[in-house]
């Protein structure tokens, strides 16, 4: 019993240390001009983060299985053949501007779909307003914290949609279309689908999820249509797509197999007024060694629907173990009040 009590105290001290040492910083925002040539859209971003590219690419490649690397190099050699526009041209421009091989930039743009750990929450208050927040966790924490940014994608000088991303990465894992919907991606089954993903990519019969998310944010003008597209488009890898709209009940966790949705779990207030998704199927218990879901659920229930807000969601996401040593950024979103979009790097 005594040893157990000591262990509990040690764990509590470690959690307190993480919380005390975590000092989030707001990240810089960039305007990405969709009216400009795709090859030049990210020039300012690449220039601002140029010092990190020599360190980033070798670190990223260590997570790619050796047998898959040659396949991804094929994509880089013919990026416009295997990747859709405008992403192929944007990747080409980033490679040229950063003096990095296009194949390595292509690897970077595929990798995050497969290996990012996350916590995403959708919640509805008593007035029917929908809130959406997420942590994005990743092994390369410090590097990615340093290259996190907010991109405002603009056409005619007006922001069409906003996303949080990393320098060199043209897709979106987190984003919002003002007054329509917000979306985040959580990884499902990390590390088990590399060959299937690479094969699907080369066969051009599946979408890179982050590209599809960005494309949906750019072109879709209703929550219902976005939910349908993100539920039924074939992906290169399984994933969780978390989506929130602007009206009561517009919130869902889409548990995706590669081909279509395995499950669509929706808000159903007043009983089910929030949804928490980490990296495990919501109908199964989370593993004991990575249980961020139960603490988040407990914190949400303690706050209560009557008190929920973006600030309260932030309090959930910054509490260990929801916040952990792999957390790169936290984003808060409310599509009905788009100016409240905010991201902090840890």
C-alpha positions as CSV (number, residue, x, y, z in Angstrom):
1,X,0.0,0.0,0.0
2,X,2.8,2.4,0.9
3,X,4.5,1.8,-2.4
4,X,1.2,2.5,-4.3
5,X,0.8,5.7,-2.4
6,X,4.3,6.8,-3.3
7,X,3.6,6.0,-6.9
8,X,0.5,8.1,-6.9
9,X,2.4,11.0,-5.4
10,X,5.1,10.7,-8.1
11,X,2.5,10.6,-10.9
12,X,0.7,13.6,-9.4
13,X,4.0,15.5,-9.2
14,X,4.8,14.8,-12.8
15,X,1.4,15.9,-13.9
16,X,1.8,19.1,-11.9
17,X,5.2,19.7,-13.4
18,X,3.9,19.3,-17.0
19,X,1.1,21.8,-16.3
20,X,3.4,24.3,-14.6
21,X,6.0,24.1,-17.4
22,X,3.5,24.5,-20.2
23,X,3.5,28.1,-21.5
24,X,1.5,28.4,-24.7
25,X,2.4,31.1,-27.2
26,X,0.1,32.4,-29.9
27,X,1.4,31.7,-33.4
28,X,1.9,34.0,-36.4
29,X,-0.8,34.2,-39.0
30,X,-0.2,34.4,-42.8
31,X,-2.5,35.3,-45.7
32,X,-2.3,32.7,-48.4
33,X,-3.4,34.3,-51.7
34,X,-5.5,31.8,-53.6
35,X,-5.5,34.2,-56.6
36,X,-1.7,33.9,-56.8
37,X,0.2,31.2,-58.7
38,X,0.3,28.0,-56.5
39,X,4.1,27.8,-56.7
40,X,4.4,31.2,-55.0
41,X,1.6,31.1,-52.4
42,X,3.8,29.9,-49.5
43,X,6.9,32.0,-50.2
44,X,6.6,34.2,-47.2
45,X,6.1,31.1,-44.9
46,X,9.0,29.3,-46.4
47,X,11.3,32.3,-46.0
48,X,10.3,32.9,-42.4
49,X,10.9,29.2,-41.4
50,X,13.8,28.5,-43.7
51,X,16.2,27.7,-40.8
52,X,14.0,24.7,-39.8
53,X,13.8,22.9,-43.1
54,X,17.3,21.2,-42.9
55,X,16.4,19.8,-39.5
56,X,12.7,18.9,-40.3
57,X,13.1,16.7,-43.3
58,X,15.6,14.1,-41.9
59,X,13.6,14.0,-38.6
60,X,10.4,13.3,-40.6
61,X,12.0,10.6,-42.7
62,X,13.0,8.5,-39.7
63,X,9.3,7.6,-39.3
64,X,8.8,6.3,-42.8
65,X,9.5,2.5,-43.2
66,X,12.4,1.7,-45.5
67,X,10.3,-0.3,-47.9
68,X,7.9,2.6,-48.4
69,X,10.5,5.4,-49.0
70,X,11.2,4.4,-52.6
71,X,7.4,4.6,-53.4
72,X,7.2,8.1,-51.9
73,X,10.2,9.1,-53.9
74,X,8.3,8.2,-57.0
75,X,5.6,10.6,-56.0
76,X,8.2,13.4,-55.6
77,X,9.7,12.7,-59.0
78,X,6.4,13.1,-60.7
79,X,4.5,15.1,-58.1
80,X,1.9,16.5,-60.6
81,X,1.1,12.9,-61.7
82,X,0.3,11.5,-58.3
83,X,-0.9,14.5,-56.3
84,X,-3.9,16.7,-57.2
85,X,-3.6,20.4,-58.0
86,X,-3.1,22.9,-56.6
87,X,-1.2,20.9,-54.0
88,X,1.3,19.5,-56.4
89,X,2.3,22.9,-57.6
90,X,2.4,24.3,-54.1
91,X,4.7,21.5,-53.0
92,X,6.9,22.1,-56.0
93,X,7.1,25.8,-55.1
94,X,7.9,25.0,-51.5
95,X,10.7,22.6,-52.5
96,X,12.2,25.1,-54.9
97,X,12.0,28.0,-52.4
98,X,13.4,26.0,-49.5
99,X,16.0,24.3,-51.7
100,X,14.6,20.9,-50.6
101,X,13.8,18.0,-52.8
102,X,10.2,17.9,-53.9
103,X,10.1,14.2,-52.9
104,X,11.0,15.1,-49.3
105,X,8.3,17.8,-49.2
106,X,5.9,15.3,-50.6
107,X,6.8,12.8,-47.8
108,X,6.2,15.6,-45.3
109,X,2.7,16.2,-46.7
110,X,1.8,12.5,-46.5
111,X,3.2,11.7,-43.2
112,X,1.0,13.8,-40.9
113,X,-2.1,12.0,-42.2
114,X,-0.8,8.7,-40.8
115,X,1.0,9.5,-37.5
116,X,-0.6,12.5,-35.8
117,X,-2.0,11.8,-32.3
118,X,-4.8,14.1,-31.2
119,X,-7.7,15.1,-28.9
120,X,-10.7,16.8,-30.5
121,X,-13.9,18.0,-28.7
122,X,-17.2,19.3,-30.1
123,X,-19.7,20.8,-27.6
124,X,-23.0,22.6,-27.7
125,X,-24.1,25.1,-25.1
126,X,-27.6,25.7,-23.8
127,X,-28.2,28.4,-26.5
128,X,-27.4,25.9,-29.3
129,X,-24.0,27.4,-30.2
130,X,-21.4,24.8,-31.3
131,X,-17.8,24.9,-30.1
132,X,-14.8,22.9,-31.5
133,X,-11.4,22.5,-30.0
134,X,-8.4,20.3,-30.5
135,X,-4.9,19.4,-29.4
136,X,-2.5,18.0,-32.1
137,X,0.1,15.6,-30.7
138,X,3.1,14.4,-32.6
139,X,6.5,12.7,-31.9
140,X,8.5,15.6,-33.4
141,X,7.1,17.9,-30.8
142,X,9.7,20.7,-30.5
143,X,10.4,21.0,-34.2
144,X,6.7,21.2,-35.0
145,X,6.0,23.7,-32.2
146,X,8.5,26.0,-33.9
147,X,6.9,25.8,-37.3
148,X,3.2,26.0,-36.4
149,X,1.2,28.8,-38.1
150,X,-2.3,29.9,-38.9
151,X,-3.1,30.3,-42.6
152,X,-5.9,32.6,-43.8
153,X,-6.7,31.4,-47.3
154,X,-8.0,34.4,-49.2
155,X,-9.6,35.1,-52.6
156,X,-10.1,38.7,-53.7
157,X,-8.7,39.9,-50.4
158,X,-11.4,38.0,-48.4
159,X,-10.7,35.1,-46.1
160,X,-12.5,32.0,-47.5
161,X,-11.3,29.6,-44.8
162,X,-8.7,29.4,-42.1
163,X,-6.5,26.6,-40.9
164,X,-3.7,25.7,-38.5
165,X,-0.7,24.0,-40.2
166,X,3.0,23.6,-40.2
167,X,5.5,25.3,-42.5
168,X,6.0,23.2,-45.6
169,X,2.7,21.4,-45.2
170,X,0.0,22.4,-47.7
171,X,-2.9,20.2,-46.4
172,X,-5.0,21.0,-43.3
173,X,-5.6,18.8,-40.2
174,X,-7.5,21.7,-38.6
175,X,-9.6,24.4,-40.2
176,X,-12.8,26.5,-40.3
177,X,-15.0,27.9,-43.0
178,X,-16.6,31.1,-41.5
179,X,-20.3,30.7,-40.7
180,X,-20.4,27.2,-42.1
181,X,-18.3,24.5,-40.3
182,X,-15.1,23.6,-38.6
183,X,-13.1,20.4,-38.9
184,X,-10.2,18.5,-37.3
185,X,-8.5,15.2,-38.1
186,X,-7.4,12.6,-35.5
187,X,-5.2,9.7,-36.6
188,X,-6.6,6.1,-36.4
189,X,-4.4,3.0,-36.2
190,X,-1.0,4.7,-36.3
191,X,1.8,2.9,-38.2
192,X,-0.3,0.0,-39.5
193,X,-1.2,1.2,-42.9
194,X,1.9,2.6,-44.6
195,X,2.0,0.2,-47.5
196,X,-1.7,0.4,-48.1
197,X,-1.5,4.2,-48.0
198,X,1.4,4.4,-50.4
199,X,-0.2,1.9,-52.8
200,X,-3.5,3.7,-52.8
201,X,-1.6,7.0,-53.4
202,X,0.3,5.6,-56.4
203,X,-2.8,4.0,-57.8
204,X,-4.5,7.4,-57.5
205,X,-7.7,5.8,-56.2
206,X,-7.8,7.5,-52.8
207,X,-7.5,11.0,-51.3
208,X,-4.9,12.3,-49.0
209,X,-7.1,13.3,-46.1
210,X,-5.5,16.6,-45.3
211,X,-5.9,17.7,-49.0
212,X,-9.6,16.6,-48.9
213,X,-10.2,18.6,-45.7
214,X,-8.7,21.7,-47.3
215,X,-10.6,21.2,-50.5
216,X,-13.8,20.8,-48.5
217,X,-13.2,23.9,-46.6
218,X,-12.5,25.8,-49.8
219,X,-15.5,24.7,-51.8
220,X,-18.3,23.3,-49.6
221,X,-20.9,25.7,-48.2
222,X,-23.0,23.6,-45.9
223,X,-22.3,21.4,-42.8
224,X,-24.5,18.6,-44.3
225,X,-22.5,18.4,-47.5
226,X,-19.2,18.5,-45.7
227,X,-20.3,15.7,-43.4
228,X,-21.3,13.6,-46.5
229,X,-18.1,14.2,-48.4
230,X,-15.9,13.5,-45.4
231,X,-17.9,10.3,-44.6
232,X,-17.8,8.7,-48.0
233,X,-14.7,9.8,-50.0
234,X,-12.1,7.0,-50.2
235,X,-9.0,7.9,-48.1
236,X,-5.4,6.6,-48.2
237,X,-5.6,5.7,-44.5
238,X,-8.2,5.3,-41.7
239,X,-8.9,8.3,-39.6
240,X,-11.3,10.2,-37.4
241,X,-12.9,13.3,-38.8
242,X,-14.4,15.7,-36.2
243,X,-16.8,18.3,-37.7
244,X,-18.9,21.0,-36.2
245,X,-21.5,23.3,-37.7
246,X,-23.3,26.4,-36.6
247,X,-26.8,25.0,-35.6
248,X,-28.0,22.8,-32.8
249,X,-27.0,19.2,-33.3
250,X,-24.4,20.0,-35.9
251,X,-21.5,18.1,-34.5
252,X,-20.1,14.6,-35.3
253,X,-17.2,12.3,-35.0
254,X,-16.7,10.3,-38.3
255,X,-14.9,7.0,-37.7
256,X,-13.4,6.3,-41.1
257,X,-12.2,3.1,-42.7
258,X,-10.3,3.8,-45.9
259,X,-13.3,3.3,-48.1
260,X,-16.2,4.9,-46.1
261,X,-17.4,5.7,-42.6
262,X,-17.4,2.9,-40.1
263,X,-19.5,5.0,-37.7
264,X,-20.9,8.5,-37.5
265,X,-21.4,9.6,-33.9
266,X,-23.4,12.8,-33.5
267,X,-24.4,15.4,-31.0
268,X,-27.8,14.8,-29.5
269,X,-28.5,17.4,-26.9
270,X,-29.4,17.8,-24.1
271,X,-28.1,14.3,-23.1
272,X,-25.2,14.1,-25.5
273,X,-24.1,17.7,-25.6
274,X,-20.4,17.0,-26.2
275,X,-18.2,14.5,-28.0
276,X,-14.6,13.7,-27.1
277,X,-12.4,11.8,-29.7
278,X,-8.8,10.9,-29.1
279,X,-7.2,8.1,-31.3
280,X,-9.4,5.2,-30.5
281,X,-12.9,4.0,-31.5
282,X,-15.4,5.7,-29.2
283,X,-17.3,2.5,-28.5
284,X,-14.2,0.7,-27.2
285,X,-12.3,1.6,-24.0
286,X,-9.1,3.5,-24.5
287,X,-5.9,1.8,-23.6
288,X,-4.7,2.4,-20.0
289,X,-1.4,3.7,-21.2
290,X,-2.9,6.4,-23.3
291,X,-6.2,7.4,-21.7
292,X,-6.8,11.0,-22.5
293,X,-10.5,10.4,-23.2
294,X,-11.7,9.7,-19.7
295,X,-10.1,12.7,-18.0
296,X,-11.4,14.9,-20.8
297,X,-14.9,13.5,-20.4
298,X,-14.7,14.0,-16.6
299,X,-13.6,17.6,-17.0
300,X,-16.4,18.3,-19.5
301,X,-19.0,16.9,-17.2
302,X,-17.6,19.0,-14.4
303,X,-17.9,22.2,-16.4
304,X,-21.4,21.4,-17.5
305,X,-23.4,22.5,-20.6
306,X,-24.5,25.7,-18.9
307,X,-20.9,26.9,-18.5
308,X,-19.3,25.6,-21.7
309,X,-17.3,28.1,-23.8
310,X,-14.1,28.2,-25.8
311,X,-12.2,29.3,-22.6
312,X,-13.6,26.3,-20.8
313,X,-12.6,24.0,-23.7
314,X,-9.1,25.4,-23.5
315,X,-9.0,24.5,-19.8
316,X,-9.8,20.9,-20.7
317,X,-7.2,20.7,-23.4
318,X,-4.4,22.2,-21.3
319,X,-4.9,19.7,-18.4
320,X,-2.6,16.7,-18.3
321,X,-2.8,14.0,-19.7
322,X,-5.0,15.6,-22.4
323,X,-2.0,18.0,-22.7
324,X,1.1,16.0,-22.8
325,X,4.8,16.2,-23.9
326,X,3.8,15.4,-27.5
327,X,1.3,18.3,-27.9
328,X,2.4,20.7,-30.6
329,X,-0.6,23.1,-30.7
330,X,-4.1,23.8,-29.4
331,X,-6.8,25.4,-31.6
332,X,-10.1,26.8,-30.6
333,X,-12.9,27.3,-33.2
334,X,-16.5,28.4,-33.4
335,X,-17.7,28.7,-37.0
336,X,-20.6,30.8,-36.0
337,X,-18.2,33.4,-34.5
338,X,-15.2,32.9,-36.8
339,X,-13.1,35.8,-35.4
340,X,-12.7,33.6,-32.2
341,X,-10.4,31.2,-34.1
342,X,-7.2,30.9,-32.1
343,X,-4.1,28.7,-32.0
344,X,-1.4,28.3,-29.4
345,X,1.8,26.4,-29.8
346,X,3.2,24.6,-26.7
